[in-house]
Amino acid sequence: MSSELCFQSAVKLSRMIRTREVSVREVAEAHLEQIKKVNQRVNAIVTLVPEEKVLDEADAADRRLARGDKPALLHGLPTAHKDLFPTKGLRTTFGSPIFADCVPDNDALIVERQKRAGAITLGKTNTPEFGAGSQTFNAVFGATVNPYDTSKTCGGSSGGAAAALACGLVPLADGSDLGGSLRNPASFCNVVGFRPSPGRIPSWPSQNAWYNLAVQGPLARTVEDAALFMSVIAGPDHRSPIAIEEPGSLFGRPLDRKLKNIRIAWSPGLGGLPVDRRVTEVLGNSVKVFQDLGCIVEEAFPDFSDADEIFQILRAWRYEFMYGSLLEKHRDRMKDSVVWNIEKGMRLTGPEIGAAERKRTELYHRVRTFMETYEYLMLPVSQVPPFDVTAPYVTEIDGVVMETYIDWMRSCYYISTIGNPAISVPAGFTAEGLPVGLQIVGRHHDDFGVLQIARAFEQATEYGRKRPPIAV
């Protein structure tokens, strides 16, 4: 029973708690036991809340239910927070030796909202240094491995979160996504990772409140769980000037939708990106799934010219303004790829940044026009399946050399440049048993619609029900 509790959906677990079928303490104990059993083999949760504190919170939650208090949406559900998010009184390292002993005095807004909704924090999930790269390793905690093959990476940068979910360590986990950091680890670990529209989940604290290339979002084992999580963490906040005004409660609506004659564009490589054949072989089956659901699927793709230049420039600009001052004092304590990205930002000129913003606007309108014909764009999340955990990044795909540590993630970061909502949903396994995710992109601000179609695909295929052997 204890192990089965750890693999219940968050929606069902919440219902079991509310109906007193199971106590919050029993749920907490089950997850703490699963962490003791599995976490040391995957290294997903790197800082743990003391067990007695977790159980005290669980007992308090049970007492509130017993006296008839109305439970909040996440009442009694265990969660874990990405180690990029400040957590009051709980170590937050950002995956960097520079902050190895940092204990913040405030919570990030995304953490604050989870606690207010009744969630119980179990710990912090591993991330690469400052979230740089889609491979989760750092000098503070080491690497997080893939639950389906511990010789492979779990992806990143929300890799600890994805691995924790796959292993039943928590039913919900938060993350962030600049160039694929919610979607890539979800794909690699056979869970759901949703990149919402910028401003859908306000970001605070932030050094640049107007920056809209990076977002925060949910990871979960099911799309319905991701929607539940969104109903808590989405919604406006005056601390974010780009916050979307719609309330998070919109995500509490039923996800059912008729899909007959919905037009979907299927693009195996966005018109020329190299993609490992093992990925395309798995995802090719997705076309028939949507056709069987009544959708019209055609191979097509928008013109993503300049997307690479746009992303590389705006990413480098962000790295300079966020970490440039740290480089001056701590160069010897920062990994090479972070140093490279900061220095790239330092070399940028005003005209280069201006040109990138102009081209980004043109790209947005090209994609907007394309998606007047197609309601969704379907493509690979990652251009490769999970790779060797000892390799910092992918250096070659199908004979094409990758020049930087992020080039292999173009299938994700091209989508980041346009700001449209996108999800990674489990779509099958390679012959070696490695997970592959399908990326579904929606129209501007149609976050709910993306969740709807992803859930339909999830229910038709049930790939997400498969558990990694290490966690059983």
C-alpha positions in Angstrom: 0.0 0.0 0.0 2.8 2.4 0.9 4.5 2.0 -2.5 1.1 2.3 -4.3 0.4 5.6 -2.6 3.6 6.9 -4.2 2.4 6.3 -7.7 -1.2 7.5 -7.3 -1.9 10.6 -9.4 -1.9 13.8 -7.5 -5.6 14.2 -8.3 -6.6 10.8 -6.9 -4.2 11.2 -3.9 -5.9 14.6 -3.1 -9.3 13.0 -3.3 -8.2 10.1 -0.9 -7.0 12.6 1.6 -10.1 14.7 1.5 -12.4 11.7 2.0 -10.2 10.5 4.8 -9.5 7.2 3.0 -5.8 7.9 3.8 -4.2 10.3 6.2 -1.8 13.0 5.3 0.7 11.4 7.7 0.4 8.1 5.8 1.0 9.8 2.5 4.0 11.6 3.9 5.5 8.5 5.5 5.0 6.6 2.2 7.0 9.2 0.2 9.7 9.5 2.9 10.1 5.7 2.7 10.3 5.8 -1.1 13.0 8.5 -0.9 15.0 6.4 1.5 14.7 3.4 -0.8 15.3 5.0 -4.2 16.8 8.5 -4.0 20.4 7.5 -3.3 20.4 5.6 -6.5 19.2 8.5 -8.7 20.2 11.6 -6.7 17.0 13.5 -7.6 16.3 15.2 -4.3 19.5 16.8 -3.0 18.4 18.7 0.1 15.8 17.1 2.4 13.5 18.7 4.9 14.1 16.9 8.3 11.7 14.0 8.6 10.2 15.2 11.9 9.3 18.6 10.4 7.5 16.9 7.5 5.6 14.6 9.8 4.7 17.5 12.1 3.2 19.4 9.1 1.4 16.2 8.1 -0.1 15.8 11.5 -1.2 19.5 11.6 -2.9 19.0 8.2 -4.7 15.9 9.5 -5.9 17.9 12.5 -7.3 20.7 10.3 -9.3 18.1 8.3 -10.6 16.4 11.5 -12.0 19.7 12.8 -13.8 20.3 9.5 -11.6 23.0 7.9 -12.0 23.4 4.2 -8.9 21.9 2.6 -6.9 23.9 0.0 -6.3 22.5 -3.4 -3.0 20.7 -2.6 -3.8 19.9 1.0 -1.4 17.3 2.3 0.3 16.6 -1.0 4.1 16.3 -0.9 6.1 18.5 -3.3 9.7 19.3 -4.1 11.2 22.5 -5.4 13.9 23.1 -8.0 17.1 24.2 -6.4 17.0 27.4 -8.4 14.0 28.6 -6.4 14.6 30.3 -3.1 13.0 28.5 -0.2 12.8 30.1 3.2 15.0 28.4 5.8 15.9 25.6 3.4 19.3 25.5 1.6 19.2 26.8 -2.0 22.5 26.3 -3.9 21.5 27.1 -7.5 23.8 24.1 -8.3 26.8 26.3 -7.6 29.7 26.0 -5.2 29.4 29.8 -4.8 26.0 29.3 -3.0 26.6 25.9 -1.5 25.7 27.1 2.0 23.0 29.7 1.0 19.8 29.6 3.1 17.3 32.2 1.9 15.0 34.2 4.1 12.1 34.2 1.7 10.3 31.8 -0.6 10.0 32.2 -4.4 6.4 33.0 -5.4 5.9 29.6 -7.0 6.9 28.0 -3.7 4.8 30.4 -1.7 1.7 29.5 -3.7 2.2 25.8 -3.2 2.5 26.2 0.6 -0.6 28.4 0.7 -2.4 25.7 -1.2 -1.5 23.1 1.5 1.4 21.3 -0.1 4.1 19.9 2.1 7.7 20.5 1.0 9.9 17.4 1.2 13.1 19.0 -0.3 15.0 20.5 -3.2 15.5 18.8 -6.6 18.9 18.8 -8.4 19.7 21.1 -11.3 22.8 22.0 -13.3 24.8 25.1 -12.2 22.4 28.1 -12.6 20.2 25.8 -14.7 22.7 26.0 -17.6 22.3 23.0 -20.0 19.9 20.1 -20.4 22.0 17.7 -18.4 21.7 17.7 -14.6 25.0 17.7 -12.8 26.9 20.1 -10.7 30.0 20.4 -8.4 27.8 20.5 -5.3 25.7 17.4 -5.6 27.0 15.5 -8.6 24.8 14.1 -11.4 21.2 12.9 -11.3 20.7 9.7 -13.4 17.9 8.5 -15.5 15.5 6.1 -13.7 15.0 4.0 -16.8 18.8 3.5 -17.3 21.1 4.8 -14.6 24.0 5.0 -17.1 22.1 7.8 -18.9 21.2 11.4 -18.0 17.8 12.4 -16.8 18.0 15.6 -18.9 17.7 19.1 -17.4 17.7 21.6 -16.1 14.7 20.4 -14.1 16.2 16.9 -14.1 16.0 16.2 -10.4 12.3 17.1 -10.5 11.6 14.8 -13.4 13.5 11.9 -11.9 11.8 12.3 -8.6 8.4 12.1 -10.2 9.3 9.0 -12.3 10.5 7.3 -9.1 7.5 8.1 -7.0 9.4 10.4 -4.6 6.7 13.2 -5.0 3.5 13.4 -6.9 4.2 17.0 -8.1 7.3 19.1 -8.6 8.0 22.5 -10.0 10.6 23.6 -12.5 11.7 26.3 -15.0 12.3 26.5 -18.7 14.5 28.8 -20.7 15.5 26.6 -23.6 13.7 23.3 -22.7 14.3 22.8 -19.0 10.8 21.6 -18.3 10.2 19.7 -21.5 13.6 17.9 -22.0 13.8 16.1 -18.6 10.1 15.2 -18.9 10.8 13.6 -22.2 13.9 11.7 -20.8 12.1 10.5 -17.7 8.6 9.6 -19.1 6.7 12.3 -17.2 4.8 15.5 -18.2 6.5 18.8 -18.4 4.6 21.9 -19.3 6.1 25.2 -20.5 3.3 27.8 -20.0 3.0 31.2 -21.7 5.4 33.8 -20.3 3.5 35.6 -17.4 1.1 32.7 -16.9 3.1 31.9 -13.7 4.6 35.1 -12.4 8.3 34.9 -11.5 9.4 36.5 -8.2 12.0 37.3 -7.1 13.6 38.3 -10.4 16.5 40.4 -11.4 14.7 41.4 -14.6 11.0 41.4 -14.1 10.3 42.1 -17.8 12.3 39.2 -19.2 10.0 36.8 -20.9 12.2 34.0 -22.5 12.4 32.1 -19.2 9.3 30.7 -17.5 8.4 28.6 -14.5 6.0 25.7 -14.6 4.8 22.2 -13.5 6.1 18.7 -13.9 3.8 15.8 -13.1 3.1 12.2 -14.0 -0.2 13.0 -15.7 -1.6 15.9 -17.7 -4.5 16.2 -15.3 -2.1 16.5 -12.4 -0.2 19.3 -14.3 -3.5 21.1 -14.7 -4.2 20.8 -11.0 -0.8 22.2 -10.3 -1.4 25.0 -12.7 -4.6 26.0 -10.9 -2.5 26.8 -7.9 0.7 28.3 -9.3 -0.8 30.3 -12.2 -2.5 33.7 -11.9 -1.6 37.3 -11.6 0.6 38.9 -8.9 1.5 42.6 -8.7 5.2 41.7 -8.2 5.4 40.7 -11.9 4.7 43.4 -14.5 4.1 40.8 -17.2 1.7 38.6 -15.3 -1.3 37.4 -17.3 -4.5 38.6 -15.5 -6.5 35.4 -15.9 -6.8 33.4 -12.6 -5.3 30.0 -12.1 -8.7 28.6 -11.4 -9.2 28.4 -15.2 -7.1 25.3 -15.1 -9.5 23.6 -12.8 -12.0 23.1 -15.6 -12.6 19.6 -17.2 -10.0 18.8 -19.8 -12.3 16.8 -22.1 -12.7 18.1 -25.6 -13.9 16.8 -28.9 -11.0 16.7 -31.4 -12.7 15.9 -34.6 -11.3 17.9 -37.5 -8.7 19.7 -35.4 -5.8 20.5 -37.6 -2.3 19.6 -36.5 1.0 20.2 -38.2 3.5 17.4 -37.7 7.2 18.3 -38.1 9.8 15.6 -37.4 12.6 18.2 -37.6 11.3 21.7 -38.1 12.5 21.7 -41.7 16.1 20.6 -41.3 17.1 20.0 -37.7 19.1 16.8 -37.2 17.1 14.2 -35.2 18.3 10.8 -34.0 16.4 8.2 -36.0 15.4 6.4 -32.7 13.4 9.5 -31.8 11.6 9.8 -35.1 10.8 6.1 -35.2 9.0 6.4 -31.9 7.2 9.7 -32.6 6.1 8.5 -36.1 3.4 6.4 -34.3 1.9 9.6 -32.8 0.5 10.7 -36.1 -1.9 7.7 -36.3 -3.0 8.3 -32.7 -4.2 11.8 -33.5 -5.8 10.7 -36.7 -7.7 8.0 -34.8 -8.8 10.7 -32.4 -10.4 12.5 -35.4 -7.7 15.1 -36.0 -6.4 16.1 -39.4 -2.6 15.7 -39.3 -0.4 17.1 -42.1 3.4 17.3 -42.3 4.1 21.1 -42.2 6.2 23.6 -40.3 6.5 27.3 -39.9 9.6 29.3 -41.0 11.9 29.4 -38.0 14.6 31.3 -39.8 16.7 33.4 -37.3 15.4 31.4 -34.3 18.9 30.2 -33.4 20.4 33.6 -33.6 17.6 35.1 -31.6 17.8 32.6 -28.8 21.6 32.5 -28.5 21.8 36.3 -28.3 18.9 36.8 -25.8 20.2 33.9 -23.7 23.7 35.3 -23.6 22.3 38.7 -22.7 20.5 37.1 -19.7 23.5 35.3 -18.5 25.6 38.5 -18.5 23.1 40.5 -16.5 22.4 37.7 -14.0 25.9 36.3 -13.5 28.3 38.8 -14.9 29.2 40.2 -11.5 29.8 36.7 -10.1 32.2 36.0 -12.9 34.5 38.8 -11.8 34.8 37.3 -8.3 34.3 33.6 -8.8 35.5 32.6 -12.3 37.4 29.6 -10.9 34.3 28.2 -9.2 32.0 28.3 -12.3 31.7 25.7 -15.0 33.1 26.4 -18.4 29.8 26.5 -20.2 28.4 29.2 -17.8 31.6 31.2 -18.2 31.3 30.9 -22.0 27.7 32.1 -21.9 28.4 35.1 -19.7 31.4 36.2 -21.8 29.3 35.8 -25.0 26.8 38.2 -23.4 29.6 40.7 -22.5 30.6 40.9 -26.1 27.1 41.7 -27.4 26.4 45.2 -28.8 23.3 47.2 -28.7 22.6 46.8 -32.4 23.0 43.0 -32.0 20.4 42.8 -29.3 18.1 45.2 -31.2 18.3 43.1 -34.3 17.5 39.9 -32.3 14.4 41.6 -30.9 13.3 42.7 -34.3 13.8 39.3 -35.8 12.0 37.7 -32.9 9.0 39.9 -33.6 9.1 38.9 -37.3 9.4 35.2 -36.3 6.4 35.5 -33.9 4.2 36.8 -36.7 5.3 34.1 -39.1 4.4 31.4 -36.6 1.2 33.2 -35.7 0.1 33.3 -39.4 1.0 29.6 -39.8 -1.1 28.7 -36.7 -4.1 30.3 -38.1 -4.2 27.2 -40.3 -3.0 24.7 -37.7 -4.3 24.8 -34.1 -1.3 22.7 -32.9 2.3 22.0 -33.9 3.6 18.6 -33.1 7.4 17.8 -33.0 10.1 16.1 -31.0 10.9 17.4 -27.6 14.6 16.4 -27.8 16.6 15.7 -30.9 18.2 12.7 -29.2 17.1 10.1 -26.6 18.7 10.1 -23.2 22.5 10.0 -23.5 25.5 9.0 -21.4 25.4 10.6 -18.0 29.1 11.2 -18.1 28.9 13.4 -21.2 28.3 17.1 -20.4 26.3 17.5 -23.6 25.6 16.1 -27.0 28.4 16.9 -29.5 27.0 15.3 -32.7 23.6 14.2 -34.1 23.4 12.0 -37.1 26.8 13.2 -38.3 26.1 16.9 -37.7 28.5 18.5 -35.2 27.0 20.6 -32.4 29.1 23.7 -31.9 27.9 24.7 -28.4 26.6 23.0 -25.3 23.0 23.9 -26.2 22.8 23.3 -29.9 21.3 19.9 -29.6 18.2 21.4 -27.9 17.1 23.5 -30.9 13.8 21.6 -31.1 13.0 23.0 -27.7 14.5 26.5 -27.7 13.2 27.4 -31.1 9.8 27.1 -29.5 10.9 29.2 -26.5 11.6 32.2 -28.8 8.0 32.5 -29.9 6.5 32.3 -26.3 3.8 29.9 -27.2 2.7 27.3 -24.6 4.3 23.8 -25.2 4.2 20.5 -23.4 6.2 17.3 -23.3 4.0 14.2 -23.0 5.2 10.5 -22.8 5.1 9.1 -26.4 6.9 5.7 -26.2 10.2 4.1 -25.8 13.2 3.3 -28.0 14.3 -0.3 -28.6 16.7 0.1 -25.6 13.8 1.1 -23.4 14.6 4.8 -23.2 11.7 7.2 -22.9 10.8 9.6 -25.7 8.4 12.6 -25.3 6.2 14.3 -27.9 6.2 18.1 -27.9 2.8 19.8 -28.6 2.8 23.5 -29.2 -0.4 25.6 -29.0 -1.5 29.0 -30.2 -0.5 32.2 -28.3 -1.8 32.0 -24.7 -3.8 28.8 -25.4 -2.3 27.1 -22.4 -5.5 25.2 -21.5 -5.9 24.0 -25.1 -2.4 22.4 -25.0 -3.3 20.6 -21.8 -6.6 19.3 -23.4 -5.0 17.8 -26.5 -2.1 16.4 -24.5 -4.5 14.6 -22.1 -6.3 13.1 -25.1 -3.1 11.7 -26.4 -2.1 10.5 -23.0 -5.3 8.6 -22.5 -5.1 7.1 -25.9 -1.6 5.8 -25.4 -1.0 5.4 -21.7 2.8 5.4 -22.1 3.1 7.4 -18.9 1.8 4.5 -16.8 5.1 2.6 -17.3 7.3 2.8 -14.2 11.1 2.5 -14.1 12.2 -0.8 -12.6 14.5 1.0 -10.1 11.4 2.5 -8.4 9.3 -0.6 -7.9 
